[in-house]
């Protein structure tokens, strides 16, 4: 295994997923990739403040990834990726 991708959000289930992925990465030497998929909804952007909403969503995703990455210990390589998509499943699949 060379790469473990784990979707993260602000939930206990997400913390459990990250803990398991980190354990697997530590024992396999795989790179751990933390991914947060944030909404990419053209309609919401159109009816809000435009690009500022997209930037805020991206910045929030990056901040979440930073917080989660701080809690990961003993893993050689931890990458972070914020992905804009219409659904979490689609964003993870595209990545």
matplotlib code that plots the C-alpha trace (Angstrom):
import matplotlib.pyplot as plt

x = [0.0, 1.6, -1.2, -4.2, -6.9, -9.3, -12.2, -12.5, -15.2, -16.1, -17.5, -16.6, -16.9, -14.3, -11.9, -12.3, -11.6, -8.5, -7.2, -7.6, -6.0, -3.1, -2.6, -2.6, -0.2, 2.2, 2.4, 2.5, 4.7, 2.0, 1.4, -1.7, -3.8, -6.4, -9.2, -12.1, -14.7, -16.5, -19.6, -19.3, -22.7, -23.0, -26.6, -25.7, -22.7, -24.9, -27.3, -24.6, -21.5, -20.0, -16.4, -16.1, -18.3, -16.1, -13.0, -14.6, -15.5, -12.0, -10.4, -12.7, -11.7, -8.0, -8.4, -10.1, -7.4, -4.7, -6.5, -6.8, -3.2, -2.0, -3.5, -1.8, 1.4, 4.0, 3.0, 5.9, 4.0, 0.7, -0.7, -3.8, -6.3, -9.3, -11.6, -14.6, -17.4, -21.2, -20.9, -18.4, -18.5, -17.9, -15.0, -13.3, -13.8, -12.4, -9.3]
y = [0.0, 3.3, 5.8, 5.9, 8.4, 9.3, 11.7, 14.0, 16.3, 17.6, 14.4, 11.6, 9.1, 11.2, 11.1, 7.3, 7.0, 9.2, 7.1, 3.9, 5.3, 6.6, 3.2, 1.6, 4.2, 3.8, 0.0, 0.0, 3.1, 4.4, 8.1, 9.4, 11.8, 13.7, 15.0, 17.4, 17.7, 21.1, 22.1, 23.4, 24.6, 27.2, 28.1, 28.9, 30.9, 32.8, 33.9, 34.8, 36.9, 35.1, 34.1, 35.1, 32.2, 29.8, 31.2, 30.9, 27.3, 26.5, 28.3, 26.5, 23.1, 24.0, 25.0, 21.7, 19.7, 21.6, 20.8, 17.1, 16.8, 18.2, 15.2, 12.6, 11.3, 8.8, 8.9, 9.6, 11.5, 13.3, 15.2, 17.4, 18.1, 20.3, 19.3, 21.2, 18.9, 18.5, 15.6, 14.0, 10.7, 12.5, 14.5, 11.5, 9.5, 12.3, 12.5]
z = [0.0, -1.0, -0.2, 2.1, 1.4, 4.2, 4.0, 7.0, 8.3, 11.8, 13.4, 15.7, 12.9, 11.0, 14.0, 14.1, 10.3, 10.7, 13.7, 11.7, 8.6, 10.6, 12.3, 8.9, 7.5, 10.5, 10.0, 6.2, 5.6, 3.3, 2.7, 4.5, 2.5, 4.5, 2.2, 2.9, 0.2, 0.5, -1.4, -5.0, -5.7, -8.5, -7.5, -3.9, -5.1, -7.6, -4.9, -2.3, -2.5, -5.4, -5.3, -1.6, -0.6, -2.5, -0.9, 2.5, 1.9, 0.7, 3.6, 6.1, 4.5, 4.7, 8.4, 9.2, 7.4, 9.4, 12.7, 11.8, 10.6, 13.9, 15.7, 13.5, 15.1, 13.9, 10.3, 7.9, 5.2, 5.7, 2.8, 2.8, 0.0, -0.1, -3.0, -4.3, -5.5, -5.6, -3.1, -0.9, -2.8, -6.1, -4.7, -3.2, -6.4, -8.6, -6.3]

ax = plt.figure().add_subplot(projection="3d")
ax.plot(x, y, z, "-o")
ax.set_aspect("equal")
plt.show()
